Amino acid sequence: MEQMVNENVTQNENVEQVKIQPKKKIWKGILFSVLALIAAFAVQLLVSIPMAVILLVQCTAQAGGDANAAMELYIEAAMGSDFMTNSLVASTAAYGIVVLLWYKLAFVKKYTAEKKAVFKENVLKGKVIGSLAIAAVGCYCLDLLVATIVGMISPATMESFNELMGSALSGNEFMAFLAVVILAPIAEEILFRGIIFRMLSKHWSEVAAIIVSTVLFGLYHGNLMQAIYVLPIGLLLGYTVYKCKSVLPCILIHMINNFMPYVVEVLPEALQVEWFIAIIMIVCAAVLYGIWIMPKKAKNVE
């Protein structure tokens, strides 16, 4: 009898430990993720602030030491599209290098033969790469429809977003392309799907890690419009890193997604409408269904 009581006490203690442990793990996941975001923002500030100081010195010299004239020149130049675009490129490249080194040293210390085999099996197939591209296009269309709905509900939100993007990306076209299509996808995917997702998945379930990393990805962009409309692509990217066990497919999807506005821009104006975007999204979903779902159903029937 005494032995049974002792066993029950031990079991109860174990149950309590199981109940308490997830809370600790949840806080660990949140803490590490927030610290990763703070580190990324800090690196960007460390690059942007010196650029702003150099610009102020140049404006002061140009104004001949007149403080008021120098400040007017500085504000005009700092708010100018060229400076904002160049600053975006420099800060994104800087934190991209930092998170790449962090990811390499902390998570991918050695790319073993086993990892290479998993990557080859999960990613390096025409069917998979083609599906990733199709999913990226379809998800971009969904993002556009979500943005349209948000814009209809809150026109002011859409207007402020357009102004922000116009200021940040209307400078040198090559630099803007470099920032949006090349640097941002690499840096953001290493940060969110390479580092944050892995941190979260150590302490949370994969589903929770996908959802939380997606929410943080939206908040990271710093404006309501992007915080909402990047949610579909964020979920897709989280699911992709979970299934492929690699951040590289996520970078590919992100690059395609960010390149799509350039594609839409060259389309005839008659096709830059919601109904055409919805059709493209449906076609992409149907193709993916035909590639992945239908063969599985047919196999199960056999």
C-alpha positions as CSV (number, residue, x, y, z in Angstrom):
1,M,0.0,0.0,0.0
2,E,2.8,2.4,1.0
3,Q,4.5,1.5,-2.3
4,M,1.4,2.4,-4.3
5,V,1.1,5.7,-2.5
6,N,4.8,6.5,-3.2
7,E,4.2,5.6,-6.9
8,N,1.2,7.8,-7.0
9,V,3.1,10.7,-5.5
10,T,5.9,10.2,-8.0
11,Q,3.4,10.1,-10.8
12,N,1.7,13.3,-9.6
13,E,5.1,15.0,-9.4
14,N,5.9,13.9,-12.9
15,V,2.5,15.2,-14.1
16,E,3.2,18.6,-12.4
17,Q,6.6,18.7,-14.1
18,V,5.1,18.0,-17.5
19,K,2.6,20.8,-16.9
20,I,5.2,23.3,-15.8
21,Q,7.8,22.4,-18.4
22,P,5.8,23.6,-21.4
23,K,5.4,27.0,-19.8
24,K,9.1,27.3,-19.4
25,K,9.6,26.2,-23.0
26,I,7.1,28.7,-24.3
27,W,8.9,31.5,-22.6
28,K,12.2,30.3,-23.9
29,G,10.9,30.3,-27.5
30,I,9.4,33.8,-27.1
31,L,12.5,35.2,-25.4
32,F,15.0,33.8,-28.0
33,S,12.8,35.0,-30.9
34,V,12.5,38.5,-29.5
35,L,16.2,38.7,-28.9
36,A,16.9,37.6,-32.5
37,L,14.6,40.4,-33.7
38,I,16.2,43.0,-31.5
39,A,19.7,41.9,-32.7
40,A,18.5,42.3,-36.4
41,F,17.1,45.8,-35.7
42,A,20.3,46.8,-33.8
43,V,22.5,45.8,-36.7
44,Q,20.3,47.9,-39.1
45,L,20.5,50.9,-36.7
46,L,24.3,50.5,-36.4
47,V,24.5,50.9,-40.2
48,S,21.8,53.5,-40.7
49,I,22.9,55.9,-38.0
50,P,26.5,56.4,-39.3
51,M,25.0,57.0,-42.8
52,A,22.7,59.6,-41.4
53,V,25.6,61.3,-39.5
54,I,27.7,61.4,-42.7
55,L,24.8,62.9,-44.6
56,L,24.4,65.6,-41.9
57,V,28.1,66.4,-42.1
58,Q,27.9,66.7,-45.9
59,C,24.8,69.0,-45.6
60,T,26.6,71.2,-42.9
61,A,29.6,71.6,-45.2
62,Q,27.3,72.4,-48.1
63,A,25.5,75.0,-46.1
64,G,28.7,76.7,-45.0
65,G,28.2,76.0,-41.4
66,D,24.7,77.6,-41.2
67,A,22.8,75.3,-38.8
68,N,19.3,76.1,-40.0
69,A,20.2,75.7,-43.7
70,A,22.1,72.5,-43.0
71,M,19.1,71.0,-41.2
72,E,16.8,71.9,-44.1
73,L,19.2,70.3,-46.5
74,Y,19.5,67.3,-44.3
75,I,15.8,66.7,-43.9
76,E,15.3,67.0,-47.6
77,A,18.1,64.6,-48.4
78,A,17.2,62.1,-45.7
79,M,13.6,62.0,-46.8
80,G,14.8,61.6,-50.4
81,S,14.3,58.3,-52.2
82,D,17.9,57.9,-53.1
83,F,19.2,58.1,-49.6
84,M,16.3,55.8,-48.2
85,T,16.9,53.2,-50.9
86,N,20.7,53.2,-50.3
87,S,20.2,53.0,-46.6
88,L,17.8,50.1,-47.0
89,V,20.4,48.2,-49.1
90,A,23.2,48.8,-46.7
91,S,21.2,48.0,-43.6
92,T,19.7,44.8,-45.1
93,A,23.0,43.6,-46.4
94,A,24.6,44.2,-43.0
95,Y,22.1,42.3,-40.9
96,G,21.9,39.7,-43.6
97,I,25.6,39.0,-43.1
98,V,25.2,38.9,-39.4
99,V,22.3,36.4,-39.4
100,L,24.0,34.3,-42.0
101,L,27.1,33.9,-39.8
102,W,24.8,33.3,-36.7
103,Y,22.8,30.7,-38.7
104,K,26.0,29.0,-40.0
105,L,27.8,28.9,-36.6
106,A,24.8,28.0,-34.4
107,F,22.6,25.8,-36.6
108,V,24.5,24.5,-39.6
109,K,28.0,24.0,-38.2
110,K,28.7,21.1,-40.5
111,Y,26.7,20.1,-43.7
112,T,26.9,16.3,-43.3
113,A,26.4,13.8,-46.0
114,E,23.1,12.8,-44.4
115,K,21.9,16.4,-44.5
116,K,22.9,16.6,-48.2
117,A,21.0,13.5,-48.9
118,V,17.9,14.9,-47.2
119,F,18.2,18.1,-49.1
120,K,18.6,16.2,-52.4
121,E,15.6,14.1,-51.6
122,N,13.3,16.9,-50.3
123,V,14.2,19.8,-52.6
124,L,16.4,19.0,-55.6
125,K,13.7,17.7,-57.8
126,G,12.0,19.3,-60.8
127,K,8.6,18.5,-59.3
128,V,9.5,20.2,-56.0
129,I,11.2,23.3,-57.4
130,G,8.4,23.8,-59.9
131,S,5.8,23.4,-57.1
132,L,7.6,26.0,-55.0
133,A,7.6,28.5,-57.9
134,I,3.9,27.9,-58.5
135,A,3.1,28.2,-54.8
136,A,5.0,31.5,-54.7
137,V,3.0,32.9,-57.6
138,G,-0.3,31.7,-56.2
139,C,0.5,33.0,-52.7
140,Y,1.5,36.4,-54.1
141,C,-1.9,36.6,-55.7
142,L,-3.5,35.8,-52.4
143,D,-1.4,38.5,-50.7
144,L,-2.7,41.0,-53.3
145,L,-6.3,40.1,-52.7
146,V,-5.8,40.4,-48.9
147,A,-4.1,43.8,-49.4
148,T,-7.0,44.9,-51.6
149,I,-9.5,43.9,-48.9
150,V,-7.5,45.8,-46.3
151,G,-7.3,48.8,-48.5
152,M,-11.1,48.7,-49.0
153,I,-11.7,48.6,-45.3
154,S,-9.1,51.2,-44.4
155,P,-8.0,53.4,-47.4
156,A,-5.8,55.4,-45.1
157,T,-3.7,52.3,-44.3
158,M,-3.2,51.6,-48.0
159,E,-2.3,55.3,-48.7
160,S,0.3,55.4,-45.9
161,F,1.7,52.1,-47.1
162,N,2.0,53.3,-50.7
163,E,3.8,56.4,-49.5
164,L,6.2,54.4,-47.4
165,M,7.1,52.1,-50.3
166,G,7.3,54.9,-52.7
167,S,9.8,56.7,-50.5
168,A,11.9,53.7,-49.8
169,L,12.0,52.1,-53.2
170,S,11.7,55.0,-55.7
171,G,15.4,55.7,-55.7
172,N,18.0,54.0,-57.9
173,E,16.1,51.1,-59.7
174,F,19.0,48.7,-59.5
175,M,19.5,49.3,-55.8
176,A,15.8,49.0,-55.1
177,F,15.7,45.7,-57.0
178,L,18.8,44.5,-55.1
179,A,17.2,45.3,-51.8
180,V,13.8,43.8,-52.5
181,V,14.4,40.8,-54.7
182,I,17.9,39.6,-53.6
183,L,19.0,40.9,-50.1
184,A,15.7,41.0,-48.2
185,P,14.6,37.4,-49.1
186,I,18.0,36.1,-48.1
187,A,18.3,38.0,-44.8
188,E,14.7,37.6,-43.8
189,E,14.5,33.9,-44.5
190,I,17.7,33.2,-42.6
191,L,16.4,35.2,-39.7
192,F,12.8,34.0,-39.5
193,R,12.8,30.5,-41.0
194,G,16.5,29.7,-40.3
195,I,16.9,31.1,-36.8
196,I,13.6,32.0,-35.3
197,F,11.7,29.0,-36.6
198,R,14.4,26.6,-35.3
199,M,14.5,28.3,-31.9
200,L,10.7,28.1,-31.6
201,S,10.5,24.5,-32.8
202,K,12.9,23.4,-30.1
203,H,10.5,24.5,-27.5
204,W,7.1,24.5,-29.3
205,S,5.3,22.2,-31.7
206,E,6.0,22.7,-35.4
207,V,2.5,24.2,-36.0
208,A,3.0,26.7,-33.2
209,A,6.5,27.6,-34.5
210,I,5.1,28.2,-38.0
211,I,2.3,30.4,-36.7
212,V,4.4,32.4,-34.3
213,S,7.2,33.0,-36.7
214,T,4.7,34.1,-39.3
215,V,3.2,36.6,-36.9
216,L,6.6,37.9,-36.0
217,F,7.5,38.1,-39.7
218,G,4.4,40.3,-40.2
219,L,5.1,42.6,-37.2
220,Y,8.8,42.9,-38.3
221,H,7.8,44.9,-41.4
222,G,6.6,47.7,-39.1
223,N,3.3,48.7,-40.8
224,L,-0.2,47.5,-40.6
225,M,-0.6,46.7,-44.3
226,Q,2.4,44.4,-44.5
227,A,1.7,42.9,-41.1
228,I,-1.6,41.6,-42.5
229,Y,-1.0,40.8,-46.1
230,V,2.3,38.9,-45.6
231,L,0.6,36.4,-43.3
232,P,-0.3,33.9,-46.2
233,I,3.3,33.9,-47.6
234,G,4.6,33.6,-44.0
235,L,2.6,30.5,-43.4
236,L,3.7,29.1,-46.7
237,L,7.3,29.8,-45.9
238,G,7.0,28.2,-42.4
239,Y,5.4,25.1,-43.9
240,T,8.1,24.9,-46.5
241,V,11.0,25.0,-44.1
242,Y,9.2,22.4,-42.0
243,K,8.7,20.0,-45.0
244,C,12.0,20.6,-46.8
245,K,14.2,20.9,-43.7
246,S,16.1,23.7,-45.4
247,V,15.9,27.5,-45.6
248,L,17.0,27.6,-49.3
249,P,13.5,26.7,-50.7
250,C,12.1,29.6,-48.6
251,I,14.6,32.0,-50.1
252,L,13.5,30.9,-53.6
253,I,9.8,31.4,-52.7
254,H,10.5,34.8,-51.1
255,M,12.5,36.0,-54.1
256,I,9.8,35.0,-56.6
257,N,7.2,36.6,-54.4
258,N,9.1,39.9,-54.2
259,F,9.8,39.8,-58.0
260,M,6.2,39.4,-58.9
261,P,5.4,43.2,-58.7
262,Y,7.8,43.7,-61.5
263,V,5.9,41.1,-63.5
264,V,2.5,42.6,-62.7
265,E,3.8,46.1,-63.7
266,V,4.5,45.0,-67.3
267,L,1.1,43.3,-67.7
268,P,-1.5,45.1,-69.7
269,E,-3.6,47.4,-67.5
270,A,-6.7,45.4,-68.3
271,L,-5.1,42.4,-66.5
272,Q,-4.0,44.3,-63.4
273,V,-7.4,43.7,-61.8
274,E,-8.7,41.6,-58.9
275,W,-10.6,39.1,-61.0
276,F,-7.5,38.2,-63.1
277,I,-5.4,37.9,-60.0
278,A,-8.0,35.6,-58.4
279,I,-8.0,33.4,-61.6
280,I,-4.2,33.1,-61.4
281,M,-4.4,32.1,-57.8
282,I,-7.1,29.4,-58.5
283,V,-5.1,28.1,-61.4
284,C,-1.9,27.8,-59.2
285,A,-3.9,26.0,-56.5
286,A,-5.4,23.6,-59.1
287,V,-2.0,22.8,-60.5
288,L,-0.6,22.1,-57.1
289,Y,-3.6,19.9,-56.3
290,G,-3.0,18.0,-59.5
291,I,0.7,17.5,-58.8
292,W,0.5,16.5,-55.1
293,I,-3.0,15.6,-53.9
294,M,-4.6,13.7,-56.9
295,P,-1.7,11.2,-57.3
296,K,-1.9,10.4,-53.6
297,K,-5.7,9.8,-53.8
298,A,-5.3,7.6,-56.8
299,K,-2.6,5.6,-55.1
300,N,-4.8,5.1,-52.0
301,V,-7.7,3.9,-54.2
302,E,-5.4,1.3,-55.8
